[in-house]
Amino acid sequence: MVTRARGLFVLLALGLCLGIAPAFAQAPTPPPAPQVEKPPPSLGPQFVWIAGHWAWQGGRWVWVPGRWVQAEGAWIPGRYQQTPQGWTYVEGRWKK
């Protein structure tokens, strides 16, 4: 048990060092196809559209809608990653 906890700690620390947001929800199935979103009008030239994505919540996939956010650099979209425990979503991030 201690070894497993230590391994989890090392993985989380490595993820934080690499700038990867840890994702704890593990889905047993891959996410559905993305929903088609028609973004509302832009809030201004300093805003970037962040597309929606599927999140694993309460034992099912739930759509998280896209949104306009104020740019903090170049947006690197989130992605789904398959692990031995299942599927997880790695949050997008800003590249400055």
N, C-alpha and C positions, 0 to 999 in steps of 0.2 A: 504494500500500500504506500509506504514512504517513497519507494522508487518511482511509482506511478505519479505521485504528487510532484516529486522532483522533476520528472520528465515533462509534466505539464507546465511547471514553472519555467523550465528552460525554453520550451517552445513559445510561451507567451513573451518571455524576455527577448528572444530572437525576433519574434514578430514585431515587437515594439521598436527594436533597434533598426529593423529594415523598413519601418514606416508602414507596416501592414496592420490594419485594425483587426484584432482578434475577433473571431466570430464563434459564438458558443453553440448556437442552434445547429444541430446536425439532422438533416432530413434524409429519410431512407430512400427517397426517389429524387431524380433530377427535377428542376423547376419546370413549370409549363413554359410554352413559348411566350415571349414578352407581349404585353398588351400594346396595341397601337394607341399612341397618345397624340392628340393635337394640342400642342402647347398654346396657352393663351398668349395674347400679345406681350412682347417683351416689356419689362419695366424700365428699360433704358440700355444704353450701350455698355454699361459697366456690369450688366447681369448676364449670367450663363444659365442655360436650361440644363438641369440635371434630370436625366430620364428616370422614369420609375423602374422598379424592380420587384421581383418576388422575394418575400421573406417567409421563413418557416416559423409559424407561431401557433401554439395550441394544437400541435399535431397536424397542421395543414398549411398549404401555401396560401399566403395572403398578399395581395397586390399593394405595394407602397407607391402612391402616385408621384409623378415627377414634379419638379418645382423650379422656380427661378431663384437663383442665389447670386449675391454680389461676388464677382470674380475676385479670387485671391491668387491668381496665376493661371496656369493651364490645368484643366480638369482631366484627371485620369479616371475613366469610368470604373465602377465596381465590376466584379466578375464572380462567377460561381466556380467553386473548386470541389472536386471529388476527393474525399479522404477515405481511409479504411473504415471510418465510422459512418460515412454517408456524405451528403452534399452540404456545403456551407456557402454563404455569401461573404465575400471579402469586400468591405466598403470601398467606395471610390475615395480619391484623395486629391489634394492640390499639389501640383509640381510648381515650385516657385523659381 
